[in-house]
Every structure is written in C-alpha cells, then in structure tokens.
Amino acid sequence: MTKIVYGNYDDRFYFEASGHAVSDEVLNGCGCDETDISRADSDSVCAAISILVLAAAERLRELDSDGELIHFSDEVESGYACFDVTPRDYSTDSVKEIFELLMSGFSLLEENYPELICCE
C-alpha cells in the first residue's frame, strides 16, 4: 500500500508518498477472486502514482530553477517521494495549483483503490 501525506503550513508545502501500490493479496499470491485487487490493478495504480509524482517533481524543479522558490528539497526513488517547498510570495498560487492537482489525482486513486493507496 502507498501512504500519502500532504500538508500546507503557512507558506510551506509538504508532500510524502511511501510504499508501493501492491496489495498483500497480490504480494502473497493468495489466488484472489474477481472481487479482489489484481496484479494489473496494482501495476496500473503504481504507474499512475509514479506519473503524478514525476510530473509534480519536474514542474517544481522548473520553478526552483527559475528562482520562484525560497526553499525546495525533493527526494524521488522507488517506493518513496518527498517534496518540501516554500514558494516566493508571487509564486504561491503556482505551487498551490501543482499540489492541488497532485492531491486530486491521489484522491481519485484512493477513491477507486482504497486497498492500494491511503491519503492522510
């Protein structure tokens, strides 16, 4: 399961994703029936998570290289991603839009695959 943590504190935005979108049933090869999550669903959710994270990371890196962020740290690796962002006043709306889109995507995934993703 992938756990998503998001926070917006004053002028700071924080995001963390940890784990893989693979259910215990898939990992354990229990012979799930049609109502359980399939390996294909797990793979699709994992791919969707990766796309959302990588797209957000790329856009945040662009803002950082353009000098629009006061602070930016990111870590993106297999099964883990973390962004810590403090935008300049004039770019707060841009950063907010990136995080809102990111979290909208994760909310949709959680709604459809609650056994694979959990947003806090």
DSSP file (Angstrom, degrees, kcal/mol; ACC not computed):
  #  RESIDUE AA STRUCTURE BP1 BP2  ACC     N-H-->O    O-->H-N    N-H-->O    O-->H-N    TCO  KAPPA ALPHA  PHI   PSI    X-CA   Y-CA   Z-CA
    1    1 A M              0   0    0      0, 0.0     2,-0.5     0, 0.0    19,-0.4   0.000 360.0 360.0 360.0 143.3    0.0    0.0    0.0
    2    2 A T  E     -a  117   0A   0    114,-2.7   116,-2.5    17,-0.2     2,-0.5  -0.867 360.0-154.4 -98.9 129.9    1.1    3.5   -0.7
    3    3 A K  E     -aB 118  18A   0     15,-2.9    15,-2.1    -2,-0.5     2,-0.5  -0.910   7.4-160.8-106.0 128.5    0.7    6.1    2.1
    4    4 A I  E     -aB 119  17A   0    114,-3.4   116,-2.9    -2,-0.5     2,-0.4  -0.930   7.3-174.6-112.5 129.2    0.3    9.7    1.0
    5    5 A V  E     + B   0  16A   0     11,-3.0    11,-2.5    -2,-0.5     2,-0.4  -0.991   7.5 176.6-123.3 130.8    0.9   12.6    3.5
    6    6 A Y  E     + B   0  15A   0     -2,-0.4     2,-0.3     9,-0.2     9,-0.2  -0.992   1.8 171.3-134.8 140.5    0.2   16.2    2.5
    7    7 A G  E     - B   0  14A   0      7,-2.8     7,-3.1    -2,-0.4     2,-0.4  -0.998  20.3-165.0-148.9 148.1    0.5   19.4    4.4
    8    8 A N  E     + B   0  13A   0     -2,-0.3     2,-0.6     5,-0.2     5,-0.2  -0.925  17.1 179.6-131.6 106.1    0.3   23.1    3.8
    9    9 A Y  E >   - B   0  12A   0      3,-2.4     3,-2.7    -2,-0.4     2,-0.4  -0.922  59.6 -59.8-116.0 109.5    1.6   25.1    6.8
   10   10 A D  T 3  S-     0   0    0     -2,-0.6     0, 0.0     1,-0.3     0, 0.0  -0.398 124.4 -13.9  54.1-108.5    1.5   28.9    6.4
   11   11 A D  T 3  S+     0   0    0     -2,-0.4     2,-0.4    75,-0.0    -1,-0.3   0.196 119.7  94.9-107.3  15.6    3.8   29.3    3.3
   12   12 A R  E <   -B    9   0A   0     -3,-2.7    -3,-2.4    74,-0.2     2,-0.4  -0.903  54.2-160.6-114.1 136.1    5.3   25.8    3.3
   13   13 A F  E     -BC   8  85A   0     72,-3.2    72,-2.9    -2,-0.4     2,-0.4  -0.942  10.7-174.9-113.9 135.1    4.0   22.9    1.2
   14   14 A Y  E     +BC   7  84A   0     -7,-3.1    -7,-2.8    -2,-0.4     2,-0.3  -0.992   6.3 173.3-133.8 138.4    4.9   19.3    2.2
   15   15 A F  E     +BC   6  83A   0     68,-2.3    68,-2.4    -2,-0.4     2,-0.3  -0.998   1.3 176.1-143.2 138.8    4.2   16.0    0.4
   16   16 A E  E     -BC   5  82A   0    -11,-2.5   -11,-3.0    -2,-0.3     2,-0.4  -0.980   6.3-175.7-145.4 133.6    5.4   12.5    1.0
   17   17 A A  E     +BC   4  81A   0     64,-2.8    64,-2.3    -2,-0.3     2,-0.4  -0.997  12.4 175.8-125.4 130.2    4.5    9.2   -0.6
   18   18 A S  E     +BC   3  80A   0    -15,-2.1   -15,-2.9    -2,-0.4    62,-0.2  -0.997  38.4  23.6-139.2 143.2    5.9    5.9    0.7
   19   19 A G  S    S-     0   0    0     60,-2.6     2,-0.4    -2,-0.4   -17,-0.2  -0.279  79.0 -79.4  98.4 174.3    5.3    2.3   -0.2
   20   20 A H        -     0   0    0    -19,-0.4     2,-2.4     2,-0.2    26,-0.0  -0.886  34.8-115.3-115.2 147.3    4.2    0.5   -3.4
   21   21 A A  S    S+     0   0    0     -2,-0.4     2,-0.4   -20,-0.2    25,-0.4  -0.410  73.8 121.4 -80.6  65.4    0.6    0.2   -4.6
   22   22 A V        -     0   0    0     -2,-2.4    -2,-0.2    94,-0.1    17,-0.1  -0.993  57.4-133.4-130.5 124.1    0.6   -3.6   -4.2
   23   23 A S     >  -     0   0    0     -2,-0.4     4,-2.4    15,-0.2     5,-0.2  -0.334  22.1-115.8 -74.1 157.7   -2.0   -5.3   -2.0
   24   24 A D  H  > S+     0   0    0      1,-0.2     4,-2.7     2,-0.2     5,-0.2   0.860 116.2  58.3 -58.8 -36.4   -1.0   -8.0    0.4
   25   25 A E  H  >>S+     0   0    0      2,-0.2     5,-1.7     1,-0.2     4,-0.8   0.903 108.4  44.4 -62.6 -40.8   -3.1  -10.5   -1.6
   26   26 A V  H >45S+     0   0    0      2,-0.2     3,-0.6     1,-0.2    -2,-0.2   0.930 114.5  48.8 -68.7 -44.7   -1.1   -9.8   -4.7
   27   27 A L  H 3<5S+     0   0    0     -4,-2.4    -2,-0.2     1,-0.2    -1,-0.2   0.889 115.7  43.6 -61.3 -39.3    2.2  -10.0   -2.9
   28   28 A N  H 3<5S-     0   0    0     -4,-2.7    -1,-0.2    -5,-0.2    -2,-0.2   0.544 101.5-133.7 -86.0  -7.4    1.3  -13.2   -1.2
   29   29 A G  T <<5 +     0   0    0     -4,-0.8    -3,-0.2    -3,-0.6    -4,-0.1   0.928  41.4 165.8  57.4  48.5   -0.2  -14.8   -4.3
   30   30 A C      < -     0   0    0     -5,-1.7    -1,-0.1    -6,-0.1    -4,-0.1   0.460  55.9-105.8 -80.2   0.1   -3.2  -16.0   -2.5
   31   31 A G        -     0   0    0     -6,-0.3    -5,-0.1    -5,-0.1    -1,-0.1   0.956  45.5-154.4  74.9  51.2   -5.3  -16.7   -5.5
   32   32 A C        -     0   0    0     -7,-0.2    -1,-0.1     5,-0.1     2,-0.1  -0.180   6.3-129.0 -58.5 147.4   -7.6  -13.7   -5.3
   33   33 A D    >   -     0   0    0      1,-0.0     3,-1.4     5,-0.0    -1,-0.1  -0.243  39.7 -80.6 -87.9-173.6  -11.0  -14.0   -6.8
   34   34 A E  T 3  S+     0   0    0      1,-0.3     4,-0.1    -2,-0.1    -2,-0.1   0.738 126.6  57.7 -63.6 -24.1  -12.5  -11.4   -9.2
   35   35 A T  T 3  S+     0   0    0      2,-0.1    -1,-0.3     3,-0.0     2,-0.1   0.660  94.5  81.3 -82.6 -14.7  -13.6   -9.1   -6.4
   36   36 A D  S <  S-     0   0    0     -3,-1.4     2,-0.1     1,-0.1     0, 0.0  -0.425  96.5 -84.0 -87.3 165.1  -10.1   -8.7   -5.1
   37   37 A I        -     0   0    0     -2,-0.1     2,-0.2     1,-0.1    -1,-0.1  -0.413  46.8-142.4 -67.5 140.1   -7.4   -6.4   -6.4
   38   38 A S     >  -     0   0    0     -2,-0.1     4,-2.4     1,-0.1     5,-0.2  -0.587  23.0-112.1-101.6 165.2   -5.5   -7.9   -9.4
   39   39 A R  H  > S+     0   0    0      1,-0.2     4,-2.7     2,-0.2     5,-0.2   0.871 120.0  55.8 -60.5 -37.7   -1.8   -7.6  -10.3
   40   40 A A  H  > S+     0   0    0      2,-0.2     4,-2.5     1,-0.2    -1,-0.2   0.911 107.2  48.4 -63.9 -41.6   -2.9   -5.5  -13.3
   41   41 A D  H  > S+     0   0    0      2,-0.2     4,-2.7     1,-0.2     5,-0.2   0.931 111.9  49.7 -62.6 -44.5   -4.7   -3.0  -11.0
   42   42 A S  H  X S+     0   0    0     -4,-2.4     4,-2.5     1,-0.2    -2,-0.2   0.923 112.3  47.4 -59.4 -45.0   -1.7   -2.8   -8.7
   43   43 A D  H  X S+     0   0    0     -4,-2.7     4,-2.3     2,-0.2    -1,-0.2   0.900 112.3  49.9 -63.7 -40.9    0.6   -2.2  -11.6
   44   44 A S  H  X S+     0   0    0     -4,-2.5     4,-2.4     2,-0.2    -2,-0.2   0.909 112.2  46.7 -65.2 -42.5   -1.7    0.5  -13.0
   45   45 A V  H  X S+     0   0    0     -4,-2.7     4,-2.7     2,-0.2     5,-0.2   0.911 111.3  52.0 -67.0 -41.8   -2.0    2.3   -9.7
   46   46 A C  H  X S+     0   0    0     -4,-2.5     4,-2.4   -25,-0.4    -2,-0.2   0.921 111.2  47.8 -58.6 -43.8    1.8    2.2   -9.3
   47   47 A A  H  X S+     0   0    0     -4,-2.3     4,-2.5     2,-0.2    -2,-0.2   0.908 111.2  50.4 -64.7 -41.8    2.2    3.7  -12.7
   48   48 A A  H  X S+     0   0    0     -4,-2.4     4,-2.4     2,-0.2    -2,-0.2   0.914 110.6  49.5 -63.2 -42.7   -0.3    6.4  -12.0
   49   49 A I  H  X S+     0   0    0     -4,-2.7     4,-2.6     1,-0.2     5,-0.2   0.931 111.4  49.6 -60.0 -46.5    1.4    7.3   -8.7
   50   50 A S  H  X S+     0   0    0     -4,-2.4     4,-2.9    -5,-0.2     5,-0.3   0.913 110.8  49.0 -60.7 -44.0    4.8    7.4  -10.5
   51   51 A I  H  X S+     0   0    0     -4,-2.5     4,-2.4     2,-0.2     5,-0.2   0.929 112.2  48.0 -63.1 -45.6    3.4    9.7  -13.2
   52   52 A L  H  X S+     0   0    0     -4,-2.4     4,-2.2     2,-0.2    -2,-0.2   0.937 115.8  44.4 -59.8 -47.5    1.8   12.1  -10.8
   53   53 A V  H  X S+     0   0    0     -4,-2.6     4,-2.7     1,-0.2    -2,-0.2   0.931 114.9  47.0 -65.1 -47.3    4.9   12.3   -8.6
   54   54 A L  H  X S+     0   0    0     -4,-2.9     4,-2.2    -5,-0.2    -1,-0.2   0.881 112.4  49.7 -66.0 -38.2    7.4   12.7  -11.5
   55   55 A A  H  X S+     0   0    0     -4,-2.4     4,-2.2    -5,-0.3    -1,-0.2   0.932 113.5  45.8 -65.7 -44.9    5.2   15.4  -13.2
   56   56 A A  H  X S+     0   0    0     -4,-2.2     4,-2.6    -5,-0.2     5,-0.2   0.919 112.4  51.5 -63.3 -43.2    5.0   17.4  -10.0
   57   57 A A  H  X S+     0   0    0     -4,-2.7     4,-2.4     1,-0.2    -1,-0.2   0.916 109.9  49.3 -60.7 -43.5    8.7   17.0   -9.3
   58   58 A E  H  X S+     0   0    0     -4,-2.2     4,-1.9     2,-0.2    -1,-0.2   0.925 112.5  46.8 -63.4 -44.8    9.6   18.2  -12.8
   59   59 A R  H  X S+     0   0    0     -4,-2.2     4,-2.1     1,-0.2    -1,-0.2   0.902 112.6  49.6 -66.4 -39.9    7.3   21.3  -12.5
   60   60 A L  H  X S+     0   0    0     -4,-2.6     4,-2.3     1,-0.2    -1,-0.2   0.882 109.1  52.7 -65.2 -38.0    8.6   22.1   -9.0
   61   61 A R  H  X S+     0   0    0     -4,-2.4     4,-2.7    -5,-0.2    -1,-0.2   0.884 107.6  52.2 -64.6 -37.3   12.2   21.8  -10.3
   62   62 A E  H  X S+     0   0    0     -4,-1.9     4,-1.6     2,-0.2    -2,-0.2   0.933 110.0  48.0 -62.8 -45.6   11.4   24.2  -13.1
   63   63 A L  H  <>S+     0   0    0     -4,-2.1     5,-2.7     1,-0.2     6,-0.4   0.898 112.4  50.1 -61.3 -39.6   10.0   26.7  -10.6
   64   64 A D  H ><5S+     0   0    0     -4,-2.3     3,-1.6     1,-0.2     5,-0.3   0.924 109.4  49.4 -65.1 -44.5   13.1   26.3   -8.5
   65   65 A S  H 3<5S+     0   0    0     -4,-2.7    -1,-0.2     1,-0.3    -2,-0.2   0.772 107.6  56.1 -68.0 -23.4   15.5   26.8  -11.4
   66   66 A D  T 3<5S-     0   0    0     -4,-1.6    -1,-0.3    -5,-0.2    -2,-0.2   0.406 118.7-112.9 -84.9   2.2   13.5   30.0  -12.3
   67   67 A G  T < 5S+     0   0    0     -3,-1.6    -3,-0.2    -4,-0.1    -2,-0.1   0.675  81.2 126.1  78.4  17.6   14.1   31.4   -8.8
   68   68 A E      < +     0   0    0     -5,-2.7    20,-2.5    -6,-0.2     2,-0.4   0.492  57.3  69.9 -88.2  -2.8   10.5   31.2   -7.8
   69   69 A L  E     -D   87   0A   0     -6,-0.4     3,-0.2    -5,-0.3    -2,-0.0  -0.933  57.3-161.5-118.9 138.9   11.1   29.1   -4.7
   70   70 A I  E    S+     0   0A   0     16,-2.7     2,-0.4    -2,-0.4    -1,-0.1   0.886  88.5  11.0 -76.7 -42.8   12.7   30.2   -1.4
   71   71 A H  E     +D   86   0A   0     15,-1.9    15,-2.8     2,-0.0    -1,-0.3  -1.000  67.3 169.5-138.7 137.5   13.3   26.6   -0.4
   72   72 A F  E     +D   85   0A   0     -2,-0.4     2,-0.4    13,-0.2    13,-0.2  -0.928   2.3 165.2-149.0 124.2   13.0   23.3   -2.4
   73   73 A S  E     +D   84   0A   0     11,-2.0    11,-2.4    -2,-0.3     2,-0.4  -0.998   9.7 175.4-133.5 142.0   14.0   19.9   -1.5
   74   74 A D  E     -D   83   0A   0     -2,-0.4     2,-0.4     9,-0.2     9,-0.2  -0.995  15.8-172.3-144.0 150.4   12.9   16.7   -3.2
   75   75 A E  E     +D   82   0A   0      7,-2.1     7,-2.4    -2,-0.4     2,-0.4  -0.961  11.3 175.0-140.8 121.7   13.7   13.0   -3.0
   76   76 A V  E     +D   81   0A   0     -2,-0.4     2,-0.3     5,-0.2     5,-0.2  -0.974  18.1 134.4-133.3 118.1   12.3   10.7   -5.6
   77   77 A E  E >   -D   80   0A   0      3,-3.1     3,-2.2    -2,-0.4     2,-0.2  -0.902  64.3 -52.7-149.3 176.5   13.2    7.0   -5.6
   78   78 A S  T 3  S-     0   0    0     -2,-0.3   -59,-0.1     1,-0.3   -58,-0.1  -0.373 125.0  -0.5 -59.9 120.4   11.5    3.7   -6.0
   79   79 A G  T 3  S+     0   0    0     -2,-0.2   -60,-2.6   -60,-0.1     2,-0.3   0.525 124.7  71.8  79.7   6.4    8.7    3.5   -3.4
   80   80 A Y  E <   +CD  18  77A   0     -3,-2.2    -3,-3.1   -62,-0.2     2,-0.3  -0.973  45.2 165.7-156.0 138.3    9.4    6.9   -1.9
   81   81 A A  E     +CD  17  76A   0    -64,-2.3   -64,-2.8    -2,-0.3     2,-0.3  -0.979   6.6 178.9-149.7 142.2    8.9   10.6   -2.8
   82   82 A C  E     -CD  16  75A   0     -7,-2.4    -7,-2.1    -2,-0.3     2,-0.4  -0.982   5.1-174.4-147.3 132.1    9.1   13.7   -0.7
   83   83 A F  E     -CD  15  74A   0    -68,-2.4   -68,-2.3    -2,-0.3     2,-0.4  -0.992   3.0-177.3-125.0 134.9    8.8   17.4   -1.6
   84   84 A D  E     +CD  14  73A   0    -11,-2.4   -11,-2.0    -2,-0.4     2,-0.4  -0.964  19.7 175.2-130.7 113.9    9.3   20.3    0.8
   85   85 A V  E     -CD  13  72A   0    -72,-2.9   -72,-3.2    -2,-0.4   -13,-0.2  -0.966  25.5-178.7-132.9 131.9    8.6   23.6   -0.8
   86   86 A T  E     - D   0  71A   0    -15,-2.8   -16,-2.7    -2,-0.4   -15,-1.9  -0.941  25.0-157.4-124.7 108.7    8.5   27.2    0.3
   87   87 A P  E     - D   0  69A   0      0, 0.0   -18,-0.3     0, 0.0     2,-0.1  -0.413  21.8-105.8 -82.4 158.3    7.5   29.5   -2.6
   88   88 A R    >>  -     0   0    0    -20,-2.5     3,-1.8    -2,-0.1     4,-0.6  -0.452  44.0-101.5 -69.9 157.3    8.2   33.2   -3.0
   89   89 A D  G >4 S+     0   0    0      1,-0.3     3,-1.1     2,-0.2     4,-0.3   0.874 121.9  52.3 -51.7 -43.3    5.0   35.3   -2.5
   90   90 A Y  G 34 S+     0   0    0      1,-0.2    -1,-0.3     2,-0.1     4,-0.2   0.625 112.7  44.7 -73.5 -12.1    4.5   35.8   -6.2
   91   91 A S  G <> S+     0   0    0     -3,-1.8     4,-2.1   -23,-0.2    -1,-0.2   0.309  79.6 101.3-113.3   9.0    4.6   32.0   -7.0
   92   92 A T  H <X S+     0   0    0     -3,-1.1     4,-2.7    -4,-0.6     5,-0.2   0.908  82.2  52.4 -58.5 -42.9    2.5   30.7   -4.1
   93   93 A D  H  > S+     0   0    0     -4,-0.3     4,-2.2     1,-0.2    -1,-0.2   0.886 108.2  50.9 -62.6 -38.5   -0.5   30.3   -6.4
   94   94 A S  H  > S+     0   0    0      2,-0.2     4,-1.8     1,-0.2    -1,-0.2   0.922 113.1  44.8 -64.2 -44.2    1.6   28.2   -8.9
   95   95 A V  H  X S+     0   0    0     -4,-2.1     4,-2.3     1,-0.2     5,-0.2   0.905 111.4  53.5 -66.9 -41.1    2.9   25.9   -6.2
   96   96 A K  H  X S+     0   0    0     -4,-2.7     4,-2.6    -5,-0.2    -2,-0.2   0.906 107.6  51.3 -59.9 -43.0   -0.6   25.6   -4.7
   97   97 A E  H  X S+     0   0    0     -4,-2.2     4,-2.4     2,-0.2     5,-0.2   0.896 108.7  51.3 -61.9 -41.4   -2.0   24.5   -8.1
   98   98 A I  H  X S+     0   0    0     -4,-1.8     4,-2.5     1,-0.2    -2,-0.2   0.945 113.8  43.6 -60.9 -48.3    0.7   21.9   -8.5
   99   99 A F  H  X S+     0   0    0     -4,-2.3     4,-2.7     2,-0.2    -2,-0.2   0.869 112.3  52.7 -68.3 -36.5   -0.1   20.4   -5.1
  100  100 A E  H  X S+     0   0    0     -4,-2.6     4,-2.1    -5,-0.2    -1,-0.2   0.916 112.0  45.7 -64.4 -42.3   -3.9   20.6   -5.6
  101  101 A L  H  X S+     0   0    0     -4,-2.4     4,-2.2     2,-0.2    -2,-0.2   0.929 113.0  50.7 -64.8 -44.9   -3.6   18.7   -8.9
  102  102 A L  H  X S+     0   0    0     -4,-2.5     4,-1.9    -5,-0.2    -2,-0.2   0.938 113.9  43.7 -56.7 -49.6   -1.2   16.2   -7.3
  103  103 A M  H  X S+     0   0    0     -4,-2.7     4,-2.5     1,-0.2    -1,-0.2   0.810 108.6  57.9 -71.7 -29.4   -3.6   15.6   -4.4
  104  104 A S  H  X S+     0   0    0     -4,-2.1     4,-2.1    -5,-0.2    -1,-0.2   0.925 107.6  48.5 -62.5 -43.5   -6.7   15.5   -6.7
  105  105 A G  H  X S+     0   0    0     -4,-2.2     4,-2.0     1,-0.2    -2,-0.2   0.918 112.9  46.9 -61.1 -44.6   -5.0   12.6   -8.6
  106  106 A F  H  X S+     0   0    0     -4,-1.9     4,-2.7     1,-0.2    -1,-0.2   0.867 109.4  54.3 -67.3 -36.0   -4.2   10.8   -5.4
  107  107 A S  H  X S+     0   0    0     -4,-2.5     4,-2.4     2,-0.2    -1,-0.2   0.907 108.5  49.2 -63.9 -41.2   -7.7   11.3   -4.0
  108  108 A L  H  X S+     0   0    0     -4,-2.1     4,-1.8     2,-0.2    -2,-0.2   0.908 112.0  48.5 -63.5 -41.8   -9.2    9.7   -7.2
  109  109 A L  H  X S+     0   0    0     -4,-2.0     4,-2.6     1,-0.2    -2,-0.2   0.927 112.1  48.7 -63.4 -43.4   -6.9    6.8   -6.9
  110  110 A E  H  < S+     0   0    0     -4,-2.7    -2,-0.2     1,-0.2    -1,-0.2   0.898 109.1  53.4 -63.9 -39.6   -7.8    6.3   -3.2
  111  111 A E  H  < S+     0   0    0     -4,-2.4    -1,-0.2     1,-0.2    -2,-0.2   0.883 119.4  33.7 -61.3 -39.2  -11.5    6.5   -4.0
  112  112 A N  H  < S+     0   0    0     -4,-1.8    -2,-0.2     1,-0.2    -1,-0.2   0.712 132.0  28.6 -91.1 -23.2  -11.2    3.8   -6.6
  113  113 A Y    >X  +     0   0    0     -4,-2.6     3,-2.2    -5,-0.2     4,-1.4  -0.461  63.0 159.0-137.1  62.7   -8.4    1.6   -5.0
  114  114 A P  T 34 S+     0   0    0      0, 0.0    -1,-0.1     0, 0.0    -4,-0.1   0.723  76.1  60.0 -63.2 -20.3   -8.7    2.1   -1.2
  115  115 A E  T 34 S+     0   0    0      1,-0.2     3,-0.1    -3,-0.1   -93,-0.1   0.556 112.2  39.0 -81.8  -6.4   -6.8   -1.2   -0.6
  116  116 A L  T <4 S+     0   0    0     -3,-2.2  -114,-2.7     1,-0.3     2,-0.3   0.618 119.1  32.6-114.9 -19.5   -3.8    0.2   -2.5
  117  117 A I  E  <  -a    2   0A   0     -4,-1.4     2,-0.4  -116,-0.2    -1,-0.3  -1.000  53.8-170.5-146.9 140.5   -3.5    3.9   -1.5
  118  118 A C  E     -a    3   0A   0   -116,-2.5  -114,-3.4    -2,-0.3     2,-0.4  -0.985   8.9-159.3-134.9 121.4   -4.2    5.9    1.6
  119  119 A C  E      a    4   0A   0     -2,-0.4  -114,-0.2  -116,-0.2  -116,-0.0  -0.855 360.0 360.0-102.9 133.8   -4.2    9.7    1.8
  120  120 A E              0   0    0   -116,-2.9  -115,-0.2    -2,-0.4    -1,-0.1   0.371 360.0 360.0-115.2 360.0   -3.8   11.5    5.1
